[in-house]
Amino acid sequence: MHPELAADLAHLPALLEETRRQAVAFLAGLADRPVVPRHPDPPAPAQPLPEEGEGLRAALAAFGERWQPRLSAGAGPRYFGFVTGGATPAALAGDWLTSTADQNSNSSLDPAGQHLEAETVGWLRDLFGLSPVHDGTFVSGATMSNTVGLAIAREWLGERLGVDVAEDGAAALGRVRVLSGSAHSSVSKALSVLGLGRRALTAVPTLPGREAVDVAALERALAEAEGPCVVVANAGTVNTVDFDDLSAIAALRDRHDFWLHVDAAFGAFAALVPEHAGLVAGLDLADSVCVDLHKWLNVPYDSAVQFTRRRDLQAKVFRNAAAYLGPLGEHPDLVHLTPENSHRLRALAAWFTLRAYGRAGHREIVERCVTGARALGEAVDATDGLRLLAPVRLNVVCFTLAEDPTPERLAALAAEVSDEAFLTPTRYGGQAALRAAFSNWRTTDADVRRTATALSGAVRKLAPN
């Protein structure tokens, strides 16, 4: 054994304790460190790979000096970009143990990881109000969840048209139409990956002043479609957390032939709160559903789940054949259900946080985030120089400058407050805007006030003389 490996193994308990101290110190400083550190200079030139290593302790020290100060407070309470959660204490413990156990959970030849994932999927299905007709599988994020769901939809199209897409390729389908009101960018990416092409996506008109699809316009588009097609509905858009009328869309299947995929990346969590559960009424009627877990479930990156009613088609798309793998069978191993042959025990962090805090604990996180978003929305509305662009429907505040809202001025505003809060740019209603997304379990009323104060001061500083 290499001498540094042998030394680290011999001193592993002490080295892990040192790592723990460094991690705890980082977490303890989240509330006070710059949310996105501003470094005028790039990092030092990349260092060459050392021929002889110095062991874990030296690597910890080098990381602490060279890279850790540049990391954002992405796990902290005022990181409002990308609908990013943090990691609850239980989820963090589960993630550490995931790496410790280092399980390959793809095969029933070594089944414990698959059984744990199945239990966790059952808890999530119940959390989101889905019935047992939906099977679920862990994937890396919403993009992969949407890709898997649309891959199953692609196979369903083949089934309807009498062709075998998994064997003959997407070209066997001819032209495919995918209809959506406000599709997330990951949908176009998925269509490109799946060989259906970005141009397969057809934008359907939305309701006036909304991001929710106009169901009457969707029905007209379905009537004009030649043959079966795919509808991508939204349960929580990224700009304004708008929801399509899922029940009304599903009812259109009585008259039109389509696969219903619902992108509920973070909107599915509305099901936890009685006041908002109506927003996801009809979610169980979908053929496939995307839910991102490193958002509002607050588990570490990367983690999502994909649900579908047609696991048989899912296995047809992703089945793998090798002598060292188990048979496909009635209950396929995970290796047959996603693009990944390698499948870490991603479910463990979710299992830990669900087991530790239950439905009530995660409901409280959702409720607190919604309260915080509403409070920030009210503060923005009351701030001279800022203007809300949409009602705060759930957990995202979408706003702009009241005067001359150019992308450059908004970027300057976001940069000015980046020590205190991280906001991401967007466009809504043809206007450049900023958005603050609340999904972190640490965010408190004090963080909202701190963010509002920073925005108010930045607006005054950037105001024309």
C-alpha positions as CSV (number, residue, x, y, z in Angstrom):
1,M,0.0,0.0,0.0
2,H,1.2,3.5,-0.8
3,P,2.7,5.0,2.4
4,E,0.4,8.0,2.5
5,L,-2.7,5.7,2.1
6,A,-1.4,3.5,4.8
7,A,-0.8,6.4,7.1
8,D,-4.2,7.9,6.5
9,L,-5.9,4.5,7.1
10,A,-4.0,4.2,10.4
11,H,-5.0,7.6,11.5
12,L,-8.5,7.7,9.9
13,P,-10.5,8.4,13.1
14,A,-8.4,11.5,13.9
15,L,-8.5,12.7,10.3
16,L,-12.3,12.3,10.1
17,E,-12.6,14.2,13.3
18,E,-10.4,17.0,11.8
19,T,-12.6,17.0,8.7
20,R,-15.7,17.2,10.9
21,R,-14.3,20.2,12.7
22,Q,-13.6,21.9,9.4
23,A,-17.1,21.2,8.2
24,V,-18.7,22.4,11.4
25,A,-16.7,25.6,11.2
26,F,-17.9,26.2,7.7
27,L,-21.5,25.6,8.6
28,A,-21.3,27.8,11.7
29,G,-20.2,30.7,9.5
30,L,-23.0,30.4,6.9
31,A,-25.1,33.1,8.3
32,D,-22.3,35.7,8.3
33,R,-20.1,34.8,5.4
34,P,-20.7,36.6,2.1
35,V,-23.4,34.7,0.3
36,V,-21.5,34.9,-2.9
37,P,-17.9,36.0,-2.2
38,R,-16.6,38.7,-4.5
39,H,-13.0,38.1,-5.5
40,P,-11.5,40.7,-7.8
41,D,-8.8,38.3,-8.8
42,P,-9.1,34.9,-10.3
43,P,-7.7,31.9,-8.3
44,A,-4.1,31.3,-8.4
45,P,-2.9,29.4,-11.5
46,A,-3.9,25.7,-11.4
47,Q,-1.3,23.7,-9.6
48,P,0.2,20.6,-11.2
49,L,-0.8,17.2,-10.0
50,P,1.7,16.2,-7.3
51,E,3.8,13.2,-8.0
52,E,4.1,12.4,-4.3
53,G,1.1,13.3,-2.2
54,E,1.2,14.6,1.3
55,G,-1.8,12.8,2.8
56,L,-5.3,13.9,3.9
57,R,-4.3,16.4,6.5
58,A,-2.3,18.4,4.0
59,A,-5.1,18.2,1.5
60,L,-7.5,19.5,4.1
61,A,-5.2,22.4,4.8
62,A,-4.8,23.2,1.1
63,F,-8.5,23.1,0.5
64,G,-9.2,25.4,3.5
65,E,-6.7,27.9,2.2
66,R,-7.2,27.8,-1.5
67,W,-10.8,26.9,-2.2
68,Q,-13.0,27.1,0.8
69,P,-12.9,30.9,1.2
70,R,-14.2,31.1,-2.4
71,L,-17.2,28.9,-1.9
72,S,-20.6,30.5,-1.7
73,A,-22.9,30.1,1.2
74,G,-25.1,28.0,-1.0
75,A,-26.4,25.9,2.0
76,G,-27.2,29.1,3.9
77,P,-30.4,31.1,4.6
78,R,-30.1,33.9,2.0
79,Y,-29.0,31.9,-1.1
80,F,-32.2,32.6,-3.1
81,G,-31.0,31.5,-6.5
82,F,-32.1,28.5,-8.5
83,V,-34.7,27.3,-6.0
84,T,-31.8,25.8,-4.0
85,G,-32.4,24.1,-0.6
86,G,-29.7,23.4,1.9
87,A,-29.1,20.2,3.8
88,T,-31.1,19.5,7.0
89,P,-29.0,18.1,9.8
90,A,-30.5,14.6,9.2
91,A,-30.0,14.9,5.4
92,L,-26.3,15.8,5.9
93,A,-25.8,12.8,8.2
94,G,-27.5,10.6,5.6
95,D,-25.2,12.0,2.9
96,W,-22.1,11.4,4.9
97,L,-23.2,7.8,5.6
98,T,-24.0,7.4,1.9
99,S,-20.3,8.0,1.1
100,T,-19.2,5.9,4.0
101,A,-21.2,2.9,3.0
102,D,-20.4,3.5,-0.7
103,Q,-23.2,1.2,-2.0
104,N,-23.9,0.4,-5.6
105,S,-27.6,0.1,-5.5
106,N,-28.4,-1.0,-9.0
107,S,-28.6,-4.8,-8.6
108,S,-30.8,-7.1,-6.6
109,L,-27.8,-9.3,-6.3
110,D,-26.9,-6.8,-3.5
111,P,-30.4,-5.7,-2.6
112,A,-30.3,-3.6,0.6
113,G,-29.9,-0.2,-1.2
114,Q,-32.8,-1.0,-3.6
115,H,-35.0,-1.9,-0.7
116,L,-34.1,1.3,1.2
117,E,-34.8,3.3,-2.0
118,A,-38.2,1.6,-2.4
119,E,-39.2,2.5,1.1
120,T,-38.1,6.1,0.6
121,V,-40.0,6.3,-2.7
122,G,-43.1,5.1,-0.9
123,W,-42.8,7.8,1.7
124,L,-42.4,10.5,-1.1
125,R,-45.3,9.1,-3.0
126,D,-47.5,9.5,0.1
127,L,-46.0,13.0,0.8
128,F,-47.1,14.3,-2.6
129,G,-50.5,12.6,-2.7
130,L,-49.7,10.1,-5.4
131,S,-51.4,6.7,-5.5
132,P,-49.5,3.4,-5.7
133,V,-50.0,3.2,-9.4
134,H,-47.0,5.5,-9.6
135,D,-43.6,3.8,-9.4
136,G,-40.6,6.0,-8.5
137,T,-36.9,6.0,-9.1
138,F,-34.2,8.3,-7.8
139,V,-32.2,10.3,-10.3
140,S,-29.7,13.1,-10.1
141,G,-32.0,16.2,-10.5
142,A,-35.0,17.7,-12.3
143,T,-33.3,17.6,-15.7
144,M,-32.7,13.9,-15.5
145,S,-36.2,13.4,-14.0
146,N,-37.7,15.3,-16.9
147,T,-35.5,13.4,-19.4
148,V,-36.5,10.0,-18.0
149,G,-40.2,11.0,-18.0
150,L,-40.0,12.2,-21.6
151,A,-38.1,9.0,-22.6
152,I,-41.0,7.0,-21.3
153,A,-43.4,9.3,-23.2
154,R,-41.4,8.7,-26.4
155,E,-41.8,4.9,-25.9
156,W,-45.5,5.4,-25.4
157,L,-45.7,7.3,-28.6
158,G,-44.1,4.3,-30.3
159,E,-46.6,2.0,-28.7
160,R,-49.5,4.2,-30.0
161,L,-48.0,4.3,-33.5
162,G,-47.0,0.6,-33.6
163,V,-43.3,1.2,-33.7
164,D,-40.5,0.1,-31.3
165,V,-38.6,3.3,-30.5
166,A,-36.2,1.6,-28.1
167,E,-35.0,-0.8,-30.9
168,D,-35.5,1.4,-34.0
169,G,-34.8,4.9,-32.8
170,A,-36.7,8.1,-32.6
171,A,-36.7,8.5,-36.4
172,A,-39.3,5.7,-36.5
173,L,-41.8,8.2,-34.9
174,G,-41.7,10.8,-37.6
175,R,-42.6,14.3,-36.4
176,V,-43.4,14.5,-32.7
177,R,-45.3,17.4,-31.0
178,V,-44.7,18.3,-27.4
179,L,-47.1,21.0,-26.1
180,S,-46.5,23.2,-23.1
181,G,-47.4,26.6,-21.8
182,S,-44.2,27.6,-20.0
183,A,-41.8,24.7,-20.3
184,H,-38.7,24.7,-18.2
185,S,-35.4,24.9,-20.2
186,S,-34.6,21.3,-19.1
187,V,-37.5,20.1,-21.3
188,S,-35.9,21.4,-24.4
189,K,-32.6,19.9,-23.3
190,A,-34.3,16.5,-22.7
191,L,-35.9,16.6,-26.2
192,S,-32.5,17.2,-27.7
193,V,-30.9,14.3,-25.8
194,L,-33.8,12.0,-26.7
195,G,-33.5,12.6,-30.4
196,L,-36.9,14.3,-30.7
197,G,-35.3,17.7,-31.2
198,R,-35.9,21.0,-29.5
199,R,-38.2,22.0,-32.3
200,A,-40.7,19.3,-31.2
201,L,-41.6,21.7,-28.4
202,T,-44.6,23.9,-29.3
203,A,-45.4,26.8,-27.0
204,V,-49.1,27.0,-26.2
205,P,-50.6,30.4,-25.2
206,T,-50.8,31.1,-21.5
207,L,-53.6,32.9,-19.5
208,P,-53.4,36.7,-19.6
209,G,-50.7,37.9,-17.2
210,R,-49.9,34.3,-16.2
211,E,-47.5,31.6,-16.9
212,A,-50.2,28.9,-16.6
213,V,-51.3,27.4,-19.9
214,D,-54.7,28.4,-21.4
215,V,-56.5,25.1,-21.3
216,A,-58.8,26.1,-24.2
217,A,-55.8,27.0,-26.3
218,L,-54.2,23.7,-25.4
219,E,-57.3,21.8,-26.5
220,R,-57.2,23.6,-29.9
221,A,-53.5,22.7,-30.3
222,L,-54.4,19.0,-29.5
223,A,-57.2,19.1,-32.0
224,E,-54.7,20.3,-34.6
225,A,-52.1,17.7,-33.8
226,E,-51.7,14.8,-36.2
227,G,-51.7,11.7,-34.0
228,P,-50.7,11.2,-30.4
229,C,-48.5,13.8,-28.7
230,V,-47.0,14.8,-25.4
231,V,-48.2,17.5,-23.0
232,V,-45.8,18.9,-20.4
233,A,-47.7,20.6,-17.7
234,N,-46.2,22.8,-14.9
235,A,-46.8,22.5,-11.2
236,G,-44.7,25.6,-10.2
237,T,-43.0,27.7,-12.9
238,V,-39.6,29.1,-12.1
239,N,-40.4,32.8,-12.4
240,T,-43.7,33.1,-10.6
241,V,-44.6,29.6,-9.3
242,D,-47.7,29.4,-11.5
243,F,-49.6,26.2,-11.7
244,D,-51.4,24.7,-14.7
245,D,-54.9,23.3,-14.1
246,L,-53.8,19.7,-13.9
247,S,-57.3,18.2,-13.5
248,A,-58.6,20.2,-16.5
249,I,-55.6,19.2,-18.6
250,A,-56.0,15.5,-17.7
251,A,-59.7,15.6,-18.6
252,L,-58.7,16.5,-22.1
253,R,-57.6,12.9,-22.6
254,D,-61.2,11.9,-22.9
255,R,-61.1,13.6,-26.3
256,H,-57.5,13.6,-27.3
257,D,-54.6,11.1,-27.3
258,F,-51.6,12.4,-25.3
259,W,-49.1,11.5,-22.6
260,L,-49.3,13.9,-19.6
261,H,-45.9,14.7,-18.0
262,V,-46.0,17.1,-15.1
263,D,-42.9,19.1,-14.2
264,A,-43.4,19.5,-10.4
265,A,-39.8,20.1,-9.6
266,F,-40.5,22.1,-6.5
267,G,-44.3,22.8,-6.8
268,A,-45.1,19.3,-5.7
269,F,-44.3,20.4,-2.2
270,A,-47.5,22.5,-2.2
271,A,-49.2,19.2,-1.4
272,L,-47.8,19.4,2.1
273,V,-49.8,22.5,3.1
274,P,-53.6,22.4,3.1
275,E,-53.8,26.0,2.1
276,H,-51.9,25.3,-1.1
277,A,-52.6,21.6,-1.8
278,G,-55.3,22.6,-4.3
279,L,-52.5,23.8,-6.6
280,V,-51.5,20.3,-7.3
281,A,-54.9,18.7,-7.5
282,G,-54.8,16.3,-10.3
283,L,-51.1,15.5,-10.0
284,D,-51.9,11.8,-9.5
285,L,-53.6,11.8,-13.0
286,A,-50.3,12.4,-14.7
287,D,-48.5,9.6,-16.7
288,S,-45.1,10.8,-15.4
289,V,-44.0,13.3,-12.8
290,C,-40.8,15.1,-12.0
291,V,-39.9,16.2,-8.4
292,D,-36.6,17.7,-7.5
293,L,-35.5,16.8,-3.9
294,H,-32.4,19.1,-3.5
295,K,-34.8,21.9,-3.7
296,W,-37.5,21.9,-1.1
297,L,-36.8,18.6,0.6
298,N,-33.4,20.1,1.5
299,V,-31.2,17.2,0.8
300,P,-27.7,17.7,-0.6
301,Y,-27.1,17.9,-4.3
302,D,-27.8,15.9,-6.3
303,S,-31.1,14.3,-5.8
304,A,-34.5,14.0,-7.5
305,V,-37.2,11.4,-8.1
306,Q,-39.1,10.4,-11.2
307,F,-42.6,8.9,-11.0
308,T,-44.5,7.1,-13.7
309,R,-47.5,4.9,-14.2
310,R,-45.7,2.9,-16.9
311,R,-42.7,1.2,-15.4
312,D,-43.0,-1.4,-18.1
313,L,-42.2,1.2,-20.8
314,Q,-39.5,2.7,-18.5
315,A,-37.7,-0.7,-18.4
316,K,-38.2,-1.1,-22.1
317,V,-36.2,2.1,-22.7
318,F,-33.5,1.7,-20.1
319,R,-33.0,-2.1,-19.8
320,N,-29.5,-3.3,-19.7
321,A,-28.2,-6.8,-20.5
322,A,-25.0,-8.2,-19.1
323,A,-24.1,-11.6,-17.6
324,Y,-23.3,-10.0,-14.2
325,L,-26.8,-8.3,-13.9
326,G,-30.0,-9.8,-12.6
327,P,-32.9,-10.5,-15.0
328,L,-35.3,-7.8,-16.0
329,G,-38.2,-9.6,-14.2
330,E,-41.6,-8.2,-13.1
331,H,-39.8,-5.8,-10.7
332,P,-36.8,-4.5,-12.6
333,D,-33.6,-3.6,-10.8
334,L,-32.7,0.0,-10.8
335,V,-30.1,-0.6,-13.5
336,H,-33.0,-1.1,-15.9
337,L,-34.8,2.1,-15.1
338,T,-32.5,5.1,-15.7
339,P,-29.6,6.0,-17.9
340,E,-27.2,5.4,-15.0
341,N,-25.7,2.0,-14.5
342,S,-23.9,3.4,-11.5
343,H,-26.5,4.4,-8.9
344,R,-25.2,5.6,-5.5
345,L,-27.4,5.3,-2.5
346,R,-28.9,8.7,-3.2
347,A,-32.1,7.8,-1.4
348,L,-30.4,7.6,2.0
349,A,-30.2,11.4,2.6
350,A,-33.9,11.7,1.8
351,W,-34.7,8.7,4.0
352,F,-32.9,10.3,6.9
353,T,-34.6,13.7,6.7
354,L,-38.1,12.2,6.2
355,R,-37.5,9.8,9.1
356,A,-36.1,12.5,11.3
357,Y,-38.7,15.3,10.7
358,G,-41.7,13.6,9.1
359,R,-44.5,15.2,7.2
360,A,-45.0,17.9,9.9
361,G,-41.4,19.0,9.9
362,H,-41.2,19.4,6.1
363,R,-44.6,21.1,6.1
364,E,-43.2,23.7,8.5
365,I,-40.2,24.3,6.2
366,V,-42.6,24.9,3.3
367,E,-44.9,27.2,5.3
368,R,-42.0,29.2,6.6
369,C,-40.5,29.7,3.1
370,V,-43.9,30.8,1.8
371,T,-44.2,33.3,4.7
372,G,-40.7,34.6,4.0
373,A,-41.4,35.0,0.3
374,R,-44.6,36.9,1.0
375,A,-42.8,39.2,3.5
376,L,-40.0,40.0,1.0
377,G,-42.6,40.6,-1.7
378,E,-44.3,43.1,0.6
379,A,-41.0,44.8,1.3
380,V,-40.1,45.0,-2.4
381,D,-43.6,46.5,-3.1
382,A,-43.0,49.1,-0.4
383,T,-39.5,50.0,-1.7
384,D,-39.1,53.1,-3.9
385,G,-37.3,52.1,-7.0
386,L,-38.5,48.5,-7.1
387,R,-41.5,46.9,-8.6
388,L,-43.1,43.5,-8.2
389,L,-43.8,41.8,-11.5
390,A,-46.2,39.1,-10.3
391,P,-48.1,38.1,-7.2
392,V,-46.1,36.0,-4.7
393,R,-48.1,32.8,-5.2
394,L,-45.9,30.5,-3.2
395,N,-42.1,30.8,-2.7
396,V,-40.6,33.0,-5.5
397,V,-40.5,36.8,-5.6
398,C,-40.1,38.2,-9.1
399,F,-39.4,41.9,-9.3
400,T,-37.5,44.6,-11.3
401,L,-36.3,48.2,-11.1
402,A,-39.1,50.7,-11.3
403,E,-37.0,52.8,-13.7
404,D,-34.7,51.8,-16.6
405,P,-34.8,48.0,-15.7
406,T,-32.0,47.0,-18.1
407,P,-30.2,43.7,-17.6
408,E,-27.0,45.6,-16.8
409,R,-28.6,47.7,-14.0
410,L,-30.3,44.6,-12.6
411,A,-27.0,42.7,-12.7
412,A,-25.4,45.7,-10.8
413,L,-28.2,45.5,-8.2
414,A,-27.7,41.8,-7.7
415,A,-23.9,42.3,-7.4
416,E,-24.4,45.1,-4.9
417,V,-26.4,42.8,-2.5
418,S,-24.4,39.6,-3.2
419,D,-22.7,39.8,0.2
420,E,-26.1,39.6,1.8
421,A,-28.3,37.7,-0.6
422,F,-27.9,35.8,-3.9
423,L,-30.6,36.6,-6.5
424,T,-30.7,35.3,-10.1
425,P,-31.6,37.1,-13.3
426,T,-34.6,36.2,-15.4
427,R,-37.1,37.7,-17.9
428,Y,-40.8,37.9,-17.3
429,G,-43.4,39.5,-19.5
430,G,-40.6,40.7,-21.8
431,Q,-38.9,42.5,-19.0
432,A,-35.5,41.9,-17.4
433,A,-36.0,40.9,-13.7
434,L,-34.6,39.3,-10.6
435,R,-36.0,36.5,-8.6
436,A,-35.6,35.4,-5.1
437,A,-36.6,31.7,-4.4
438,F,-37.2,30.6,-0.9
439,S,-36.5,26.9,-0.2
440,N,-33.8,26.7,2.5
441,W,-34.7,25.3,5.9
442,R,-32.5,27.9,7.6
443,T,-34.2,31.0,6.3
444,T,-35.9,33.1,9.1
445,D,-37.7,36.4,9.4
446,A,-34.4,38.0,10.3
447,D,-33.0,36.9,6.9
448,V,-35.9,38.4,5.1
449,R,-35.4,41.8,6.9
450,R,-31.7,41.6,6.2
451,T,-32.3,41.0,2.5
452,A,-34.9,43.8,2.2
453,T,-32.6,46.2,3.9
454,A,-29.8,45.3,1.5
455,L,-32.1,45.8,-1.5
456,S,-33.3,49.1,-0.3
457,G,-29.8,50.4,0.3
458,A,-28.6,49.1,-3.1
459,V,-31.5,50.8,-4.9
460,R,-30.6,54.1,-3.3
461,K,-26.9,53.7,-4.2
462,L,-27.7,52.9,-7.8
463,A,-30.3,55.6,-8.3
464,P,-29.4,58.2,-10.9
465,N,-28.1,61.4,-9.4
